[in-house]
Amino acid sequence: MIDTDLPPPHSSIPWNSTPPNPIEDSYYLHHGENPSLMLVSQQLNGDNYHTWVRDMSKALSTKNKMGFVNGTLKKPANTSDPKVSAWKRCNDMVLSWLLNSVTKNIASSIPCIDVAADVWKDLQERFSQGNQLRIFKLKKAVSSLTQEQKSVSD
């Protein structure tokens, strides 16, 4: 009778432990994931940054890839580290997803950046301010409104 509770002699999995879940690994890419995927329903067009970044963050989080855009998962410094190729493969995939999730005009304005976190930061710097200038102008216009020669506040 064979004892099925013991791992095979060549196994690196400790006895009575569960094998690691690949989905929890940031370097894991599901066979259905590919560079042509569009992760969000609306592409970033400049005016919808806050909605886009929320939706894109959720999509990347479900794929365990936020570390590639928020800078917490950096390329291993040691070039002989076996994770370098996995990091590059995942970073390139995330870069493709980012470029697919913005309009063609925005995609063409993104400089040749090879790191997903740098593209994310570039988009944040350009679009997170949103409509601040427009809001300022509207507030100024509202404050100068008059009603029959009287200010609105009178």
C-alpha positions, 0 to 999 in steps of 0.5 A: 500500500502506498502512502499518498500523504507523502510528497514524492522524494524529489518534491520541493514542497514540504510535507503536509504543506499546500503548494503555492498559489500562482495567482498570488504571484505578481509574476504569474501571467494567466494563459488568457492574458495577452498584450492586446487586452483592453482592461477598461471599457473607456480609454483615457482621453484626458478628461476622464483621468480620475475614472480611468485611473480608478478602473485601471487600478482595479483591473491591475489589482485583480491581476496582481500587477499594481506593483508594476505601476506603483513602483513597489515591484522594481526590476531586480538589480542583479542581472543574474537573478532569475526573476529578471526575465519574469519581471521584464515579461510582466512589465512589458505586458502591463505596458501593453495594457496601459497603451491599449487603455489610452486614446491613440493621441495620448499613446503617441504622446507617451515618450519611449518609456520601458518601465510601466511605473514610469508611464503610469507616473507620466500619465498621472502628472499630465492628467491628474490635475484634471480640470483645475484651470477650468474650475478656477475660471468657472468659480471666477465667472460665478463670483462676478455674476450680477442680477440687475446691477446687483451681485448675486450675493446681495 
